[in-house]
């Protein structure tokens, strides 16, 4: 079922020119006395390539029905990242172009929501924040008590973030998956 392009929203997945795209940005521009122009900034979900499309307000787009299933991240191999569906135990691959930065927040053995389109796995859907363990960080300098002092910490996935000086190796911290920023200590 097609919808008008003016109903497009960031994050929506659409079928365009026979391929699946995610809307990364949507702008509705009305230049003076002219007709409105809709700019869609799309990312191909199979190849990761970006595309900009200009459409009239009367044009339509085709949103895609998506289903999320719980799956477990197993390991990385030469073909990409291997996941296992928790319901039927089938294993499948997702490549780096599709996952992009999502693997900075997923630990081996953890459960994630995998998005399926047309009964095929497409990408992962991250929660708003995740708890990760600090594996390396600088030592705090005694006397640094200014409130905005931070230090660099490396997490178990390889992601590096800035944390307050009181965080030590082995602690679990919460990280915002949209911004990649430290949000606090994780409650065990």
TIKENU-507660 format. One line per field, with one value per residue: residue number from 1; y, x, z of N, C-alpha, C, O in turn. Coordinates in pm, 1 decimal. Each point is the difference from the previous one (the first is absolute). Layout:
<koltis>
nr: NUM; ...
npy: Y; ...
npx: X; ...
npz: Z; ...
capy: Y; ...
capx: X; ...
capz: Z; ...
cpy: Y; ...
cpx: X; ...
cpz: Z; ...
opy: Y; ...
opx: X; ...
opz: Z; ...
</koltis>
This chain:
<koltis>
nr: 1; 2; 3; 4; 5; 6; 7; 8; 9; 10; 11; 12; 13; 14; 15; 16; 17; 18; 19; 20; 21; 22; 23; 24; 25; 26; 27; 28; 29; 30; 31; 32; 33; 34; 35; 36; 37; 38; 39; 40; 41; 42; 43; 44; 45; 46; 47; 48; 49; 50; 51; 52; 53; 54; 55; 56; 57; 58; 59; 60; 61; 62; 63; 64; 65; 66; 67; 68; 69; 70; 71; 72; 73; 74; 75; 76; 77; 78; 79; 80; 81; 82; 83; 84; 85; 86; 87; 88; 89; 90; 91; 92; 93; 94; 95; 96; 97; 98; 99; 100; 101; 102; 103; 104; 105; 106; 107; 108; 109; 110; 111; 112; 113; 114; 115; 116; 117; 118; 119; 120; 121; 122; 123; 124; 125; 126; 127; 128; 129; 130; 131; 132; 133; 134; 135; 136; 137; 138; 139; 140; 141; 142; 143; 144; 145; 146; 147; 148; 149; 150; 151; 152; 153; 154; 155; 156; 157; 158; 159; 160; 161; 162; 163; 164; 165; 166; 167; 168; 169; 170; 171; 172; 173; 174; 175; 176; 177; 178; 179; 180; 181; 182; 183; 184; 185; 186; 187; 188
npy: -117.8; 60.6; 73.8; 132.0; 93.2; 80.6; -188.5; 95.2; -206.9; 161.9; -69.6; 174.4; -176.9; 57.9; -10.3; -33.5; 60.8; -28.6; 214.5; -139.9; 124.7; 68.3; 25.7; 78.0; 28.3; 132.3; 20.9; 134.2; -37.9; 180.1; -94.8; 104.4; 114.9; -41.1; -129.9; -91.2; 59.0; -184.4; 87.6; -127.3; -1.7; -56.6; -157.2; -8.0; -78.3; 45.0; 186.2; 58.8; -99.5; 164.4; 57.3; 118.9; 20.6; 35.0; 86.7; -89.2; 207.5; 68.3; 74.0; -176.8; -39.5; -114.8; 66.9; 10.3; -170.1; 110.0; -143.3; 39.9; -42.1; -113.9; 151.8; -201.6; 162.4; -62.9; 43.4; 26.5; 54.4; -185.2; -153.2; -23.8; 116.2; -114.2; -29.8; 42.1; -103.0; 185.8; 97.4; 115.2; 170.0; 125.9; -128.2; 188.0; 25.2; 89.7; 94.4; -14.8; -97.2; -222.5; -144.8; -13.1; 194.0; -84.1; -25.5; 209.4; -65.6; -72.8; -71.6; -47.1; -90.1; 181.8; 58.5; -92.9; 222.6; -201.5; 157.4; -38.6; -68.8; 33.8; 55.8; 218.6; -154.5; 141.8; 7.2; 140.5; -119.9; 195.7; -114.4; 57.6; -183.9; 64.0; -217.0; 178.4; -187.0; 87.7; 57.6; 182.8; 21.1; 197.1; 17.2; -73.1; 189.6; -86.1; -6.5; -201.1; 214.4; 42.1; 158.1; 169.4; -43.8; 14.2; -196.2; -21.8; -34.4; -157.6; 25.4; -87.4; 184.2; 86.1; -44.7; 165.6; -35.4; 163.9; -20.2; -42.5; 195.8; 63.6; 83.7; -186.2; -35.6; -52.1; 214.1; -24.4; -6.7; 181.6; -146.3; 219.1; -115.3; 135.4; 10.3; -180.9; 74.8; 92.7; -206.0; -138.3; 38.4; -162.6; 27.2; -22.6
npx: 83.7; -92.4; 211.5; -142.5; 57.9; -201.0; -57.9; 102.1; 81.1; 63.4; 157.1; -109.4; -133.8; 167.3; -207.4; 222.4; -160.4; -193.3; 35.3; 138.3; -181.5; 206.9; -199.9; 146.7; -81.9; -89.7; 14.1; -76.8; 31.4; 9.8; 71.2; -0.5; 50.8; 206.2; 27.6; -175.9; 164.4; -25.3; 83.0; 46.4; 10.2; 59.8; -106.5; 160.8; -210.1; -25.2; -71.6; -207.2; -51.9; 150.5; -190.3; 69.0; -159.1; -7.8; -99.1; -129.1; -82.8; 22.9; 211.1; 42.7; -68.1; 186.0; -175.9; 180.8; -112.8; -26.1; 169.7; -108.1; 211.5; -115.6; 162.1; 71.1; 75.9; 16.2; -37.3; 220.1; -120.3; 87.2; -135.1; 131.5; -192.2; 116.0; -171.7; -73.2; -88.4; -72.9; -67.1; 102.5; 56.4; -162.0; 138.8; 65.3; 0.8; 155.4; -77.8; 218.5; 4.5; -24.4; 167.7; 128.1; -107.5; -140.4; 131.5; -47.2; -180.4; 129.5; -121.8; 219.4; -126.2; 80.1; -136.6; -46.6; -30.7; -88.4; 116.2; -216.5; 125.7; -220.6; -53.9; 30.4; 153.2; -81.9; -141.4; 164.4; -107.4; 95.0; 104.2; -176.0; -52.3; 216.6; -39.4; 129.1; 95.5; 22.9; 59.5; -98.5; 172.5; -63.7; 220.5; -125.9; -55.4; 176.6; -204.8; 13.8; 10.3; 159.3; -152.5; 132.0; 59.8; 133.3; -109.3; 209.2; -196.9; 138.1; -135.5; -152.4; -125.6; 90.3; -205.5; 23.7; 30.4; -148.9; 190.2; -183.1; 60.6; -210.0; -12.6; -107.4; 222.1; -95.1; 65.6; -177.3; 32.3; -91.8; -80.6; 50.2; -193.7; -120.2; 2.6; -99.8; -202.7; 183.1; -69.0; 175.9; -19.8; 143.5; -217.5; 124.3
npz: 0.0; -192.1; 22.0; 114.2; -194.8; -57.3; -109.0; -174.3; 35.3; 139.9; -147.0; -87.1; 40.8; -142.6; -88.4; -29.1; -142.9; 113.4; 53.4; 110.9; 49.2; 56.2; 98.6; -151.0; -208.1; 158.4; -224.5; 162.5; -220.6; 134.5; -193.0; 198.8; -187.1; 68.6; -183.0; 107.2; 141.8; -126.0; 190.5; -179.0; 223.8; -208.6; 125.0; -157.7; -8.6; -215.1; -104.3; 61.4; -194.7; -39.1; 108.0; -178.8; 159.2; -224.5; 184.0; -163.0; 20.2; -210.8; 20.3; -132.1; 212.2; -49.9; 127.2; 133.3; -94.1; 194.6; -37.9; 192.4; -68.1; 155.1; 34.5; -69.8; 141.0; -216.2; -217.5; 43.3; -184.6; -92.2; 92.1; 178.4; 0.3; 156.0; -142.5; 210.2; -179.1; 101.5; -189.8; -163.4; 132.3; -89.1; -124.0; 112.6; -224.9; 135.3; -189.1; -57.3; -203.5; 22.6; 32.3; -181.7; 34.5; -152.4; -180.0; -66.9; -117.1; -170.0; 175.2; -16.5; -165.2; -103.3; 168.9; -200.3; -6.3; -45.5; -109.1; 51.6; -173.4; 10.5; 212.5; -36.8; 60.7; 155.7; 175.0; 62.2; 157.7; -54.5; 164.5; 126.7; 120.2; 1.7; 50.3; 48.6; -80.4; 205.9; -210.0; -84.5; 141.0; -84.1; 31.7; 171.1; -106.9; 109.4; 88.9; -102.1; 61.6; -148.6; 37.3; -57.7; 210.5; -179.2; 7.2; -77.9; -108.1; 85.2; -180.2; 137.4; -10.8; 186.9; 77.7; -152.5; 221.0; -36.0; 120.6; 124.5; 91.9; 40.7; -205.7; 75.6; 9.8; -197.8; -16.6; 135.6; -224.2; 97.3; -153.7; -7.4; -8.9; 130.0; 225.9; 88.3; 62.4; 92.2; 62.3; -24.9; 221.2; -57.3; -43.6; 183.2
capy: 117.8; 119.8; 119.9; 122.2; 27.1; 93.1; -78.6; -66.1; 32.9; -52.5; -136.3; -83.0; -81.5; 4.2; -67.6; 104.1; -54.3; -143.5; -32.6; 48.8; 115.1; 61.3; 145.8; 53.5; 139.9; 43.1; 145.3; 53.7; 136.4; 79.7; 119.6; 114.1; -27.4; -125.6; -117.4; -61.1; -105.3; -91.7; -62.9; -122.4; -48.1; -142.8; -91.2; -133.6; -91.4; -115.0; 41.3; 108.2; 122.7; 108.1; 57.9; 112.8; 0.4; 113.7; -41.8; 95.1; -36.6; -92.0; -131.7; -94.7; -95.3; -126.5; -47.3; -144.1; -61.5; -61.8; -82.0; -17.0; -128.5; -13.9; -85.7; 6.3; 22.9; -109.9; 30.6; 62.0; -81.1; 68.0; 45.9; 102.3; -33.0; -112.7; 7.4; -117.1; 27.9; -67.7; -84.2; -120.7; -31.1; 13.3; 99.2; 82.4; 102.3; 139.7; 56.7; 126.4; 114.1; 10.4; 23.7; 124.5; 19.4; -74.0; -101.8; 61.5; -12.2; -138.1; -90.0; -139.8; -71.8; 81.6; -4.3; 126.4; -5.9; 2.7; 44.8; -83.7; 53.1; -108.7; -122.9; -10.5; 92.1; 117.9; 77.9; -10.5; 116.2; 15.0; 67.9; 137.1; -3.0; -133.6; -5.4; -61.2; -2.2; 74.5; -89.9; 84.0; 144.0; 72.1; 19.3; 134.4; 78.9; 51.5; 145.2; 38.8; -4.3; 85.4; -85.2; -38.6; -76.1; -135.7; -77.0; -93.8; -138.6; -96.9; -96.2; -138.5; -13.6; 77.6; 138.5; 89.6; 110.6; 82.5; -30.9; 78.0; -55.3; -102.8; -130.1; -83.3; -122.2; -104.3; 51.0; 4.0; 134.4; 10.4; 80.6; 34.4; -59.8; 98.9; 98.7; -62.2; 70.2; -55.3; 54.0; -31.1; -135.6; -98.2; -69.1; -146.8
capx: -83.7; 83.2; -37.8; 54.5; 137.3; -3.2; -13.6; 128.3; 65.4; 135.2; 2.3; -95.3; 56.7; -87.5; 45.0; 16.4; 67.0; 18.0; 93.4; -37.8; 75.5; -42.4; 4.5; 90.6; -37.2; -110.7; -18.4; -111.9; 42.5; -92.5; 74.5; -79.1; -126.7; 7.8; -57.2; 83.4; 92.5; 32.3; 131.2; 17.6; 138.0; -20.8; 113.7; -35.6; 20.8; 81.8; 135.9; 46.1; 19.4; -95.2; -61.7; -89.3; -110.3; -92.0; -133.5; -109.1; -88.7; -103.5; 59.2; -22.5; 106.1; -53.9; 64.4; 17.6; -34.3; 116.4; -26.0; 121.4; 9.3; 115.3; 106.7; 123.0; 122.2; 92.2; 141.2; 32.3; 84.2; 39.0; -119.8; -70.6; -34.6; -92.4; -105.7; -86.6; -139.2; -29.4; -118.8; 21.3; 143.1; 68.5; 107.1; 5.3; 104.8; -26.1; 131.4; 39.4; -64.7; -134.8; 3.9; 73.8; 53.0; -78.1; 81.5; 68.5; -85.6; -46.2; 101.9; -24.0; -87.9; -113.6; -121.5; -37.7; -114.2; 36.8; -112.9; -26.2; -86.7; -33.4; 46.7; 145.8; 65.8; 49.8; 91.7; -31.6; -62.9; 65.5; -75.0; 49.9; 130.9; 51.9; 100.5; 124.2; 107.8; 121.6; 116.5; 119.5; -22.2; 109.4; -15.6; -41.0; 106.7; -45.8; -13.2; -93.5; -134.7; -87.4; -112.9; -8.0; 118.6; -29.6; 114.0; -36.1; -12.3; -28.9; -98.7; 21.4; -25.4; 101.0; -45.6; 66.3; -87.2; 49.3; -68.6; 50.4; 124.0; -19.7; -24.5; 120.4; -2.6; -85.9; -134.2; -96.8; -53.6; -108.6; 37.7; -110.6; 30.2; -16.2; 107.9; 126.2; 51.8; -15.8; -118.6; 3.3; 39.3; -106.8; -43.2; 10.6
capz: 0.0; -14.2; 75.0; -58.7; 41.8; 113.0; 122.4; 24.8; 125.9; 17.2; 51.1; -73.4; -107.5; -116.5; -121.3; -100.7; -118.1; 17.6; 107.1; 132.1; 47.1; 124.9; -7.3; 101.9; 23.8; -84.8; 1.6; -77.6; -30.6; -82.1; -40.5; -47.8; -66.6; -72.7; 65.3; 103.5; -41.5; 108.7; -15.0; 77.1; 5.3; 16.9; 9.2; -46.6; 111.0; -40.4; -36.3; 86.1; -78.1; 26.7; -118.4; 27.8; -95.8; 8.5; -41.0; 19.3; 109.3; -48.1; -22.7; 108.8; 30.8; 48.6; 122.9; 6.5; 128.5; 62.1; 117.2; 81.6; 69.4; 88.2; -51.1; 78.8; -77.0; 29.2; -26.2; -127.7; -87.7; -123.6; -72.3; 77.4; 138.5; 3.5; 100.2; 4.6; 35.8; 126.3; -10.9; -80.6; 10.6; -127.7; 0.1; -119.8; -2.6; -33.6; -32.3; 62.4; -65.0; 54.2; 144.5; 25.5; 135.0; 99.2; 66.1; 114.1; 116.9; 12.5; 53.5; -34.7; 92.4; 44.1; -80.2; -64.1; -89.6; -141.0; -81.0; -117.7; -104.7; -92.7; 64.1; -10.5; 93.7; -68.6; 83.6; 142.9; 63.0; 129.8; 105.5; 19.2; 64.9; 31.7; 106.1; -48.0; 98.8; -31.8; -0.9; 11.5; 18.4; 62.8; 143.8; 38.6; 61.6; 128.5; -1.3; -105.4; 56.7; -79.4; -37.4; -140.9; -39.7; -45.8; -48.5; -105.5; 44.3; -105.9; 47.1; -43.2; -143.8; -71.2; -3.9; 93.9; 41.4; 110.2; 125.5; 113.8; 55.6; 102.3; -63.8; 0.9; -81.3; 55.2; 30.1; -109.5; -21.7; -97.1; -115.4; -88.4; -130.0; -107.2; 2.6; 38.5; 117.8; 132.2; 66.9; 142.1; 37.1; -19.8; 123.2; -15.3
cpy: 124.0; 114.0; 120.4; 26.8; 96.2; -72.6; -73.5; 49.8; -63.2; -139.6; -94.9; -77.1; -3.0; -85.4; 106.4; -57.6; -147.8; -41.7; 60.5; 111.4; 44.4; 150.6; 49.8; 143.4; 35.2; 151.0; 36.1; 148.4; 67.8; 130.1; 107.9; -39.1; -134.0; -111.5; -56.2; -112.7; -84.1; -68.0; -122.2; -41.2; -146.4; -75.1; -137.8; -99.9; -123.8; 40.9; 107.7; 131.2; 100.2; 60.9; 114.1; 5.0; 123.1; -45.7; 113.1; -48.7; -97.8; -140.9; -91.4; -91.8; -125.0; -43.6; -152.6; -48.8; -73.4; -76.9; -15.3; -134.0; -1.1; -99.6; 19.3; 21.5; -106.5; 38.8; 69.9; -98.1; 78.1; 56.4; 108.8; -46.8; -107.0; 15.7; -129.1; 42.5; -80.3; -91.9; -130.7; -41.9; 0.9; 109.8; 74.3; 106.2; 137.6; 64.9; 137.7; 120.4; 22.9; 40.9; 131.7; 4.3; -80.9; -101.7; 56.6; -19.8; -143.1; -89.5; -142.5; -67.1; 79.7; -12.8; 139.0; -22.2; 12.0; 32.9; -86.9; 74.3; -112.1; -131.9; -23.9; 98.5; 115.1; 75.3; -21.3; 129.5; 8.5; 60.9; 141.1; 6.9; -144.4; 11.3; -76.8; 12.5; 78.1; -96.0; 76.7; 142.3; 60.0; 8.8; 144.4; 69.6; 60.0; 152.4; 49.4; -12.5; 92.1; -90.2; -44.4; -72.9; -140.2; -67.7; -100.6; -142.1; -87.6; -106.0; -137.4; -23.0; 72.9; 147.1; 81.8; 117.9; 80.1; -28.3; 90.5; -68.3; -113.1; -140.1; -77.1; -120.2; -104.5; 46.2; -5.7; 141.1; -6.6; 96.2; 22.9; -50.7; 97.9; 94.3; -61.1; 62.7; -77.3; 62.0; -31.8; -139.4; -92.6; -66.2; -149.8; -65.0
cpx: 88.2; -54.0; 60.4; 138.6; 4.1; -16.4; 129.7; 60.3; 138.5; -8.2; -93.2; 72.9; -100.8; 58.1; 1.0; 83.4; 36.1; 94.7; -48.3; 94.1; -54.9; 14.4; 87.9; -34.1; -110.9; -15.6; -117.1; 30.1; -105.5; 68.3; -90.8; -132.9; -1.3; -70.0; 97.9; 84.4; 31.7; 132.8; 3.6; 146.2; -7.6; 131.7; -49.2; 33.8; 80.5; 145.5; 56.5; 20.4; -110.2; -48.8; -90.9; -104.9; -86.3; -134.6; -98.8; -89.1; -108.6; 53.9; -25.6; 121.4; -64.1; 74.1; 1.6; -35.9; 122.1; -42.4; 131.3; -7.7; 125.0; 98.3; 123.8; 117.8; 101.1; 145.5; 13.3; 85.2; 28.2; -118.9; -77.5; -23.7; -108.8; -95.4; -80.4; -138.2; -33.9; -121.4; 29.0; 147.3; 74.5; 105.7; 0.6; 108.0; -60.9; 136.5; 22.2; -69.5; -139.3; 3.7; 66.3; 50.6; -71.6; 84.5; 84.3; -77.1; -48.0; 116.2; -34.0; -84.1; -120.5; -117.7; -32.2; -126.1; 50.7; -125.2; -8.3; -93.6; -19.7; 60.0; 150.9; 63.8; 65.8; 105.3; -37.3; -62.9; 55.6; -94.9; 55.6; 136.6; 37.9; 102.2; 120.9; 107.9; 121.1; 118.1; 131.9; -44.0; 121.0; -26.8; -41.6; 117.1; -55.1; -2.3; -90.7; -142.7; -95.8; -108.1; -0.3; 124.4; -45.0; 129.3; -51.0; -3.3; -32.9; -92.6; 24.4; -24.8; 104.0; -36.1; 75.6; -92.4; 68.5; -86.2; 54.2; 121.0; -19.6; -26.2; 132.1; -18.8; -84.7; -140.5; -88.7; -56.2; -112.6; 42.9; -124.6; 34.6; -18.9; 119.2; 136.3; 62.1; -29.6; -124.6; -3.7; 53.3; -120.0; -32.1; 2.1; -125.8
cpz: 0.0; 85.6; -69.9; 57.2; 119.2; 133.8; 35.5; 130.8; 4.0; 61.4; -72.8; -110.0; -113.7; -113.1; -109.0; -113.6; 18.6; 110.7; 131.2; 44.2; 135.0; -14.5; 114.5; 35.3; -97.9; 15.1; -90.2; -21.0; -86.0; -37.8; -60.8; -60.3; -72.9; 76.5; 102.2; -59.8; 122.9; -31.0; 91.0; -10.4; 39.5; 12.0; -38.9; 109.9; -37.2; -25.3; 91.6; -74.0; 27.9; -130.0; 44.2; -110.9; 25.1; -53.9; 21.2; 113.2; -42.6; -26.2; 120.3; 15.4; 57.9; 126.6; 3.3; 139.7; 53.3; 124.2; 75.2; 72.7; 86.9; -60.2; 86.1; -93.8; 40.7; -18.6; -134.2; -80.2; -127.7; -77.2; 73.5; 141.8; -1.1; 118.0; -4.2; 46.9; 125.4; -7.9; -74.3; -6.5; -134.0; 10.7; -132.2; 16.2; -25.7; -22.8; 62.3; -61.4; 56.3; 147.4; 37.3; 143.1; 107.1; 76.2; 113.6; 129.7; 24.7; 40.3; -43.4; 107.5; 45.3; -96.6; -52.7; -82.6; -143.0; -79.1; -125.4; -94.0; -100.8; 47.1; -15.5; 98.2; -74.3; 80.4; 145.7; 48.2; 142.1; 102.2; 18.2; 68.2; 30.0; 112.2; -52.3; 106.8; -50.7; 7.5; 10.3; 28.8; 70.2; 150.4; 26.9; 69.2; 128.1; -4.8; -111.6; 53.7; -74.0; -60.8; -145.9; -50.3; -42.9; -43.0; -102.0; 56.6; -120.0; 57.7; -62.3; -148.3; -83.9; -11.1; 104.0; 27.9; 110.2; 122.8; 110.5; 63.5; 101.0; -58.3; -10.3; -91.7; 71.1; 33.5; -123.8; -8.1; -101.9; -109.9; -85.5; -139.9; -115.7; -7.7; 30.8; 122.4; 129.0; 65.3; 148.5; 24.5; -22.4; 133.0; -25.1; 48.6
opy: 20.2; 10.7; -13.6; -33.4; 0.3; 59.9; -75.0; 117.0; -101.7; -23.3; -121.6; 52.2; -28.1; -28.8; 58.8; -51.8; -45.5; -119.6; 89.8; -14.0; -14.4; 48.3; -16.9; 44.5; -48.0; 50.9; -48.9; 77.8; -57.6; 97.4; -6.6; -70.3; -34.0; 16.1; 20.3; -72.0; 53.2; -68.1; 11.2; -15.7; -32.1; 42.8; -51.7; -3.1; -71.9; -71.5; 15.6; 100.8; -36.4; -2.4; -10.1; -7.7; 33.2; -59.0; 87.0; -117.7; -71.9; -92.4; 47.0; -17.9; 4.2; -49.1; -65.5; 60.6; -80.9; 36.5; -25.1; -33.7; 53.2; -110.4; 102.1; -66.4; -13.3; -4.7; 15.5; -64.5; 119.2; 96.0; 55.5; -73.4; 10.8; 20.1; -71.8; 65.6; -121.3; -84.3; -107.3; -98.6; -59.6; 103.7; -56.6; 30.6; 12.6; -18.4; 61.9; 95.5; 114.1; 84.9; 59.4; -90.7; 7.3; -28.9; -76.5; 23.1; -23.4; -2.1; -35.2; 15.1; -54.3; -32.6; 99.0; -113.8; 100.0; -61.2; -16.3; 62.2; -60.9; -79.0; -113.7; 113.4; -20.1; 27.0; -75.1; 107.4; -88.9; 78.7; 30.1; 89.3; -87.4; 105.7; -114.4; 93.0; -10.2; -66.0; -56.2; 47.1; -68.9; -4.7; 91.9; -61.6; 64.3; 63.3; 115.1; -106.4; 16.6; -111.7; -100.2; -8.3; -62.6; 65.1; -30.0; -40.9; 38.5; -54.6; -13.1; -97.8; -11.3; 80.9; -44.6; 63.6; -45.4; -1.8; 56.7; -120.1; -77.0; -96.8; 55.5; -31.2; -17.5; -83.0; 9.2; 59.6; -87.7; 106.8; -94.0; 34.0; -25.5; 33.2; 61.2; -9.9; -74.3; 121.8; 52.5; -73.8; 40.1; -39.3; -48.6; -122.5
opx: 79.3; -120.3; 91.1; 27.8; 97.4; 20.8; 3.2; -14.0; 24.8; -76.8; 14.5; 91.9; -118.1; 119.6; -103.8; 109.3; 104.8; 21.7; -84.2; 122.2; -119.1; 100.3; -34.1; 24.8; -2.2; -12.8; -10.4; -2.6; -47.1; -5.7; -35.7; -78.4; -100.4; -40.5; 121.1; -43.7; 24.6; 14.1; -20.5; 53.4; -31.4; 102.4; -95.2; 113.2; 44.7; 92.2; 121.9; 33.0; -113.9; 69.0; -68.8; 32.5; -31.1; -7.8; 20.5; 3.4; -54.5; -78.7; -30.2; 79.4; -113.8; 112.6; -84.3; 38.7; 60.9; -96.4; 104.0; -101.6; 104.2; -37.0; 15.8; 12.3; 33.0; 77.2; -97.3; 90.1; -29.9; 16.3; -94.6; 80.9; -98.0; 42.6; 1.8; -13.8; 21.1; -17.3; -36.9; 32.2; 107.1; -22.7; -29.8; 42.8; -97.6; 91.6; -93.1; -30.7; -44.6; -78.0; -34.6; 71.9; 38.1; -28.3; 56.8; 54.2; -80.5; 103.8; -117.5; 25.1; -87.3; 17.5; 9.0; -36.0; 62.1; -105.0; 97.4; -96.7; 96.9; 49.3; 45.9; -46.5; 64.8; 109.1; -92.9; 25.1; -22.7; -87.6; 106.9; 79.6; -85.9; 59.3; -12.2; -1.8; 37.4; 19.7; 100.1; -99.4; 77.0; -114.8; 42.7; 72.7; -104.9; 95.9; -43.5; -61.2; -114.6; 29.8; -64.1; 21.4; -81.3; 102.5; -119.4; 90.2; -77.5; 25.9; 82.5; 50.3; -0.8; 83.0; 19.2; -51.1; 97.1; -122.9; 108.3; 19.9; 93.5; -4.4; 102.7; -111.8; 10.6; -88.4; 48.1; -37.5; -2.1; 54.7; -73.4; 105.9; 50.2; 46.8; 102.7; 121.1; -97.9; -17.5; -84.8; 30.6; -115.0; 90.3; -58.3; -11.8
opz: 92.0; 23.6; -81.7; 115.1; 75.3; 105.6; 97.6; 35.5; -64.8; 93.4; 12.0; -63.0; 20.4; -3.4; -30.6; 22.6; -45.6; 19.7; 0.6; -5.4; 27.5; -52.5; 117.0; 112.0; -113.3; 111.4; -112.5; 95.4; -98.0; 75.1; -117.7; 63.8; -62.5; 115.1; -9.6; -89.8; 108.3; -101.6; 120.9; -109.8; 114.6; -53.3; 58.3; 48.3; 89.4; 39.1; 7.9; 62.5; 29.4; -101.9; 101.6; -118.5; 114.4; -107.8; 84.6; 35.9; 83.7; -20.3; 109.7; -92.3; 46.8; -8.3; -61.3; 99.9; -70.0; 67.3; -60.9; 60.7; -38.5; -40.0; 66.9; -102.9; 117.8; 95.8; -73.7; 53.8; -7.7; -75.3; -55.9; 56.7; -73.7; 113.7; -100.0; 103.3; 2.2; 88.0; 47.6; -66.3; -11.2; 62.3; -105.2; 111.3; -74.1; 80.1; 51.6; 71.4; 12.0; 43.3; 102.1; 42.0; 116.8; 116.2; 78.0; 108.0; 90.1; -66.2; -9.7; 119.5; 67.7; -117.4; 72.7; -30.1; -36.0; 19.9; -73.5; 43.9; -45.3; -80.5; 11.3; 11.3; -102.7; -50.3; 29.7; -54.5; 82.1; -36.1; -53.1; -29.1; 11.1; 21.4; -43.7; 80.5; -116.9; 102.0; 44.4; -55.2; 66.8; 44.3; -69.9; 77.9; -0.2; -44.0; 2.7; -8.0; 41.8; -42.1; -31.7; -120.9; 68.0; -20.4; -4.0; 73.0; -87.6; 107.3; -90.5; -55.2; -122.6; -41.4; 113.2; -92.1; 60.5; -7.4; -14.2; -18.0; 21.7; 75.9; -39.1; -41.2; 121.4; 21.5; -112.9; 101.1; -86.3; 27.4; -30.6; -52.7; -109.5; -108.9; -29.5; 20.2; 7.9; -3.1; 72.2; -93.7; 18.1; 73.8; -97.0; -4.0
</koltis>
